[in-house]
């Protein structure tokens, strides 16, 4: 049944603000009147309203939420009161609505993890598993603390990747935009002038001028086809199957494959470390970890890790049988961690190491990409100059031969 947020006055004229569950708004009003409450405002908190009024919840918002929850629970505040304080502070409408729902169902006796499980688009398997483990062990505050560190590390890593891609993306977009302007506006105008002169042009020049006239004459159609092509490309990335297909080929490219291996290794180590510290059994943790890996072949191999461990094998033994899955350094370090009984600490150190390696790899890739982009831009500018100046020389030559 849907939830309704209300503000009302009780018998002592105190303002009461809470959430009630009812089949419809009329029933909610009736239930409140039975409790002798004078309704001031009442508003639906159905999921469809959440989508309309709120966007998603960012990783940084979830990290802050986990940090505040850990602090307040450690200070002795009840779970529902902690959630309500964060609800009042957050500006994200969707998050407010979700927190209202969490508070309501926890007061009704449901667990935090089971209520959060209704919002799988916002709280992934790792998040839910850690919260559930914290509830079972009575250490929810620690689970929130580990989650905060995990989310912040993940956020920093993704920001590094985005920052590294920003410069080449801007250059490529600017290059394509300038090329589009030249072909769409400058070339048609020049073609119109040159073709109006009764001068014999070389075949290449004639082709360029005809192409420019065709673009100028059918400008709306040209840009319509261009926009359709761009929309088609975007659509390909929105469809899960085609996105995975394209991604499976992109990750095989020389530079990208190395960075992706390091990214997935860092994710594997960081997530497994966090889950183990939260008290999640290693077999369950390995099942969950497989979902955070991005490369299809690694995800497939990771799903087999828990089977090997459940049969009594050490994690390092399972990984040795899958040498192509992760670097030898990772496997040997995990083996050392198993011997010393500090696997979670070792995994955290490995995650930090590989995250640093990702940063260095991205910087190296960017430094190699910069001169390559400059070369491409130089060639493109040179081609554009030749494309526009060659017809001029051809026309001048034609005029001179006419005299």
Buried (B, 14 or more C-beta within 10 A) or exposed (E): EBBBBBBBBEEEEEEBEBBBBBEEBEBBBEBBEEEEBEEEEBEBBEBEBBEEEBEEBEBEBBBBBBBBBBBBBEEEBEBBEBBBBBBEEBEBBBBBBBBBBBBBBBEEEEBBBBBBBBBEEBBEBBBBBBBBBBBEEEBBBBBBBBBBBBBBBBBBBEEBBEEBBEEBEEBEEEBEEBBEEBBBEEBBEBBBEBBEEEBEBBEEBBEBBEBBBBBBEEEEEBEEEEEEEEEEEEEEEEEEEEEEEBBEEEBEEEEEEBBBBBBBBBBBBBBBBBBBBBBBBBEBBBBBBBBBBEBEEBBEBBBBBBEBBEEEBBBBBBBBEBEEBBBEEBBEBBBEBBEEEEBBBBBBBBBBBBBEBBBEBBEBBBEEBEEEBEEEBEEBEEEBEEBBEBBEEBBEBBEEEEE
